[in-house]
């Protein structure tokens, strides 16, 4: 099998695993805060077992560590709002909102990079508006708060993705992931007393939730990230982006098959999803820039949205 074909299959498998993050988020009975806290803690602990990570930490300048630590706080807020959206609505709604990440990125990235705004990116933002309206109209009224929280989560994706992009060439991606998730865990620990919750903020998960958390942390986070880094050696960043944009599609199909969520949503929701996805796929096509394989623009800390731009 040719290396390029193998890499394409690998990244499709990674996107499928990323699609399961929304499903597991719905199946885990923990509230969003302890769910995210345990996930980040488990991944950080696993990364700290790698000598490569410690070498990267020793070689990294303190100023850069603080920069990645600040981005880690944004990552934790993204995951917190993402799983809160799933809890408030369902996995399909959460995945659809995250599909707005590239749309927000089209507006946020020029501001962060201090470059001129491209009018073509405005077209993407305008095109997605009717899709969002159809999605809102296609869900029960009680789920609309989940949509609002999910849109906020997509905004956090754009923010930390743009900031990571500026620092991509300075450090080892696994080391950066460890710093961002480690500081994200600490940030949530400090933030917990300010957030509404009943009982202890960070409860010890039961056997069912613990098993699903292990699958979420290692099967849907570390494994696909490692495979994606290998696949990037044989694919262009453009090709990788077009595949990873399929993540909401995988998540919604899995939610229909495993959770039966199509019974909660009507045709307007799925029509809106289609409009949003057309806009998302049009974004890289309008501004296509061929990049050599093996040069990711963003670093992996949360699903596919930060592997490439």
N, C-alpha and C positions, 0 to 999 in steps of 0.2 A: 504494500500500500504506500502511495506517495506521501511524503511528509506533509504537504499542504492539505491533502484530503484527510489524513489522520488528524491534523490540527483542527480542521473544520468540524469533524465529528466530536472531537474533544470539547470544543467550545459549545456545541449544541448540548452536550451532556452537562456541561457546567451551567448553562442557562436553565436546563430542566431542574437541576438541583437548586438553583436560586429561586425558581418558581415555587419550590416546596416550602420556602421560608414563610410565605403567607399562609400556606395550609397548616404548617406546624404552629404558627402563631395563633391560629384559630383553635387548634386542638389542645394546645397547652392551656390549662385552666388558670394558671397564674395571671394576675393583672399585668399590665404592660411594664410597669416599673421594675418589679423583681424579675420578670422574664428577660428584659434587656440587660439588667445588671448581671444576672447569672450567665447569660450568653457572652457578654464582653469579658467577664472574669474568667470563664473557662478557656476562651480563645487566647487571652493574654497569658494565662498560666501555661498553656501548651507552647506558645511561642517562646516563653522564657526558658524552656528546656532545650532550645536550639542554640548551639555555640555560635552559629552565624549571627544570631540576633545580638548576643552579647558583644561580639566583635564590632558590629555596627554601632551599638550604643557607645562603646568606648571611643570610636573614631568620630562620632558626630559632635560638632561644636555645640556648646550650651545654648547659644542663641537659636540654633536650628531646632534643638529639642523643645524649647519653649514654643516655637512656632507650631510644631506638630502637636504639642500638647493643647494649644488653643484650638486647633482644628479638631482634635479629639472630642472636645466639648460639643462642637457642632455635630459630629458624628453621633454622639450619644443622644442628642436632641432629635436627630433624624430617626434613629431607631425607636426612640421612645414614642414619638408621634406616629410613626408607621404602625407600630403594634397597637397603639391606642386607637387608631383609625379602624384597624381590623376588629378590635374588641367592640367598638362603638357601632360598627356596621358589619362588614364581613370581609373575607379574603379577596373577593373579586373587586370590591370597592377600594380596598387598600392598594391592590396591584394597579388598578386603573389610575389612581391618584399619582402613584410613583411614576407612571408613564409620562407625567407632566414635567418630570425632572429635566429632560433635554430642552423643553420649551423655556423653562425658567433659566436654564444655562445660557440660552441664546441672548438673554438680556443681562444676566449677572456677570458673565465672563468678560464682556467688553469693559464693564465698570471696574472689575478687579484687575484686569490686565492693562487698564488705562489705554485702550485702543479705541479707534473710531467705531461707532455702532454701524453695523451693516443693515441697510433697509430691508434686505431679504429676510433677515431674522424677525423683523416686525410682521412680515407676512405669516410666519409660523405662528406667532402669538395670536394674530387675528383669526387664523384658520382654526385654532383649537377652541375658540370661544363657543361656537355652536355645539361642539362635541361635549364640552363641560355642561352646557345648559341641558342637553339631552340626557346626560348621565344623572344630573340632579333630578330631572323630572321622571327618570325611570327607576328610582329607588323609593322605598317607603319613607314617609316623613321622618320616622324615628332614626333613620340612618344618615340623615343629612349633616348632623354634627360630625359624624365619622368622615364625611367628604371634606368638610372644612379642615379637620385635623390632618387628613391625608394630604391635602394641598399644601399645608404648612410643612409637612414632612418632605414633599418634593422641593420646596424652596430651600430647605436645609441641604438637600442633595446638591443643588446647584451651588450653594455657597461654599460648602467644604470641597466640592469637586473643583471649583475654580481656584480655590486657594491651594489645594494639593497640586494642581497643574503647574502653578508657578514654581513649586519646589521639587518637581518630579525627578530632576537629574542629580539631586544632591545626596541622596541616601538610598540604602538598600530597602526595597519595598516591604520585606518582612519585618525589618526593624521599625520602619515607619508605622506599619500596622500595629505592632506591639505597643509603641508609644501612644498612638491615638486611641487604641482600645483600652489601654491601661489607664490613661488619664481620663478617658470617658467614664470608666468605672468609678474612679475617684470623684469625678464631677457629679455623677448621679448620687453617690453616697452623701455628698454635701448638699445636694439639691433636695433629697428625699423629704426632710422635715418641712419643706415649703410646699410640697405637693399634697393634694388631698388623697388620703388613703385610710382604710380601716384596719386597726391592729398594727402588727409589725410591718415595716416597709419592705423588708427583705426576708421573706419567709423561706424556710427550708422546703424545697419541693418534695412532693410525694414520689413514690416509685414510678408512677405513670408519667408525671411531668419531668422527672429526672431523666428518664429514658429518651423522651422527646427532645429535651434540652441538649443532651449529648449528640443526638442526630442533627439538631439545628446548628450546634457549635462546630462540630467536626465534619459531618457529612455535607452540610449546606454552606459552610463558611471556609474552613481551612482547605478541605479537599478541592472544591472548585477553584479556589484562588490559586492553589499550587498548579492545577492543571491548566488554568488560563495563562499563567506566566509561561508555561512550556509552549502552549499553542501560539502565543504571541511571537515566538521566534520564527514562525513559518507563515504568519498572516500579516496583512497590512492592518493598520489601525482602522482604516475605513471598513474593511471586511469584518473585523471584529465588532465594530459598532453596529453594523447592520444585523449581525446575529444576536448581539446582546439586547438590541431593542425588542427582540421577541419575548423577553422575560415576562411582560404582563400577559401576553397571549398564553404562554405556558401556564402561568399562575391561574388565569381565568378558566382555562380548559380543565386543569386539575381540580379547581374548586367546583366545577360542574360535575365532574366524574366522581369525586371523593366526598364532597359535602352537599351536593344537590342544590347549590345556591341559585341555579336558574329558576327555581320555584319562588325565590324571594324577589326576583328582579324581572322587569318586563322588557319588551323589545326596544323601547327608547334607550334603555341603559346600554344595550349591546350596539345599537346604532351609534350612540355617542362614543363608545369605546373605539369603534371603527374610524370615526372622524379624527379622534385624538391620535390614533396610531398612524393614520395617513400623514398627519402633520409631523409626527415624530420621525417617520421614515423619510419625509421630504427634507428635513433639516440637513442631514449629512449629504443628501443628493444635491441640494442647492449650492452648498459650499464645499463640494468635494475637493479634498486635498490628499493626494496620494502620499503616504508616508511609508518608509521602509519597515519591513517586518521587524518585530522585536523591540520596538520603541514605544511602550505605552505612555500615554500622556498623563494619566491619572493613576493613583495608587490604590490598591485594594483594601478597603475597610468595610464596605457594605455592598454586597451583591455586585451586579455588573455595572452599576452606574459610575464606578470609579476605576474600572480597569482601562477603559479608553474613553475618549470624548467623541 
